[in-house]
Amino acid sequence: MGTGGLDFLIAYALLILCHSLFEIVIKVVCKNDEADHKPESYRLEKGSYSVSKLTKEGGTYKTELTVEAAAYVAKYNKTHGDHVLDDENSKTMSLVYNEQGQWEAEESAEITFNVFCETIEKAPEKPGYSELKELFGDEAVEVACATDSNAHETKTYGLARDSYTLGDVVGNSESGYQVSLTIKSESYVEQYSETYGAHIPYGSGQAVITLNYNQQTKKWEVEENLPIHFDAIDKPSDVRRD
């Protein structure tokens, strides 16, 4: 077979690159370290590449393989969500025709495309009871007797499990996160009554405070002065009617 015939066979081999280039790897890497998206590697996809004209250098046949990023970014997004290309739209590698009659990469058989995603801001979870109890300590709430005729002492208590409600977490990473905590007096007045006899809440029966999230320590903090104050009065005796 003459030189022209050999050229034809090599040119024909270019038409079946999708079968012979099984060792070429297309890698997609997310460059957003905060997202924790792992790299993915793909085989060469039909329709995602083009091949240049055949050249001959020193008896070695060569060609250029140009790979478009779009198909591989789309595959990556199916697994890891929306990303945008943070790289060139296409990249090229040199191929040489070896003595075994196969095309191979002249240098690295890997093409890497970098992508980027916007980190989805996630608000912190509301604090649980254990976290709140530790935050407030043993002197979260104080109850004082406001009955003029008695001199019952003021008592302090730790946060009772069913004495509060939490609002929604609001804010963002720039302005900070907050959550409102509403504490009701009933359970504390009940505890107070166990020591000093029957009392009922007097005045405001609840207090609302704001907790702030410390993004460095990853913990909720309270800036209001503690303990929270509630008043109670002696429960009036029942009046018997004949």
Backbone hydrogen bonds, N-H to C=O, Kabsch-Sander energy under -0.5 kcal/mol:
donor,donor_aa,acceptor,acceptor_aa,energy
6,L,2,G,-1.9
7,D,3,T,-2.6
8,F,4,G,-1.8
9,L,5,G,-2.1
10,I,6,L,-2.5
11,A,7,D,-2.5
12,Y,8,F,-2.5
13,A,9,L,-2.0
14,L,10,I,-1.1
15,L,11,A,-0.5
15,L,12,Y,-1.6
16,I,13,A,-1.3
17,L,14,L,-1.2
19,H,16,I,-1.7
20,S,16,I,-1.8
21,L,17,L,-2.5
24,I,21,L,-1.5
25,V,109,A,-2.7
26,I,42,Y,-2.9
27,K,25,V,-0.6
27,K,111,I,-3.4
28,V,40,E,-2.8
29,V,113,F,-2.3
31,K,115,V,-2.9
33,D,31,K,-1.0
35,A,32,N,-1.3
36,D,32,N,-0.6
36,D,33,D,-0.5
38,K,36,D,-0.6
40,E,28,V,-2.2
42,Y,26,I,-2.7
44,L,24,I,-0.6
48,S,45,E,-2.0
50,S,66,T,-2.1
52,S,64,E,-2.3
55,T,62,K,-2.6
57,E,60,T,-3.0
58,G,56,K,-0.5
60,T,57,E,-1.6
62,K,55,T,-2.9
63,T,95,L,-1.9
65,L,93,M,-3.0
66,T,50,S,-2.7
66,T,64,E,-0.6
67,V,65,L,-0.5
67,V,91,K,-3.2
68,E,48,S,-3.2
69,A,89,N,-2.9
72,Y,69,A,-1.0
73,V,69,A,-2.1
74,A,70,A,-2.2
75,K,71,A,-1.5
76,Y,72,Y,-2.1
77,N,73,V,-2.2
78,K,74,A,-1.2
79,T,75,K,-0.8
79,T,76,Y,-0.8
80,H,76,Y,-2.7
81,G,77,N,-1.8
84,V,116,F,-2.8
86,D,114,N,-2.8
91,K,67,V,-2.1
93,M,65,L,-2.3
95,L,63,T,-3.0
96,V,104,E,-2.8
97,Y,61,Y,-2.2
98,N,96,V,-0.7
98,N,102,Q,-3.0
101,G,98,N,-1.6
104,E,96,V,-2.3
106,E,94,S,-3.0
111,I,25,V,-2.6
113,F,27,K,-3.0
115,V,29,V,-3.0
116,F,84,V,-2.5
121,E,119,T,-0.6
123,A,121,E,-0.6
132,L,128,G,-2.4
133,K,129,Y,-3.1
134,E,130,S,-2.0
135,L,131,E,-2.2
136,F,132,L,-2.8
137,G,133,K,-1.8
139,E,136,F,-0.7
140,A,157,Y,-1.5
141,V,157,Y,-2.2
142,E,228,I,-3.2
143,V,155,K,-2.9
144,A,230,F,-2.2
145,C,152,H,-0.6
146,A,144,A,-0.5
146,A,232,A,-3.8
148,D,146,A,-0.5
150,N,147,T,-1.4
155,K,143,V,-2.3
157,Y,141,V,-3.0
159,L,137,G,-0.7
163,S,160,A,-1.5
165,T,182,T,-2.0
167,G,180,S,-2.5
170,V,178,Q,-2.8
172,N,176,G,-1.1
176,G,172,N,-2.4
178,Q,170,V,-2.4
179,V,211,L,-1.8
181,L,209,I,-3.0
182,T,165,T,-2.7
183,I,181,L,-0.6
183,I,207,A,-3.0
184,K,163,S,-3.0
185,S,205,G,-2.6
188,Y,185,S,-0.8
189,V,185,S,-2.3
190,E,186,E,-2.2
191,Q,187,S,-1.7
192,Y,188,Y,-2.4
193,S,189,V,-2.3
194,E,190,E,-1.2
195,T,191,Q,-0.7
195,T,192,Y,-1.0
196,Y,192,Y,-2.5
197,G,193,S,-1.7
200,I,233,I,-2.4
202,Y,231,D,-2.3
207,A,183,I,-2.4
209,I,181,L,-2.5
211,L,179,V,-2.9
212,N,221,E,-2.6
213,Y,177,Y,-2.3
214,N,212,N,-0.5
214,N,219,K,-3.2
215,Q,213,Y,-0.8
218,K,214,N,-1.9
219,K,214,N,-1.0
221,E,212,N,-3.0
223,E,210,T,-0.7
228,I,140,A,-3.1
230,F,142,E,-2.3
231,D,202,Y,-0.7
232,A,144,A,-2.3
233,I,200,I,-2.4
235,K,198,A,-2.5
240,R,238,D,-0.6
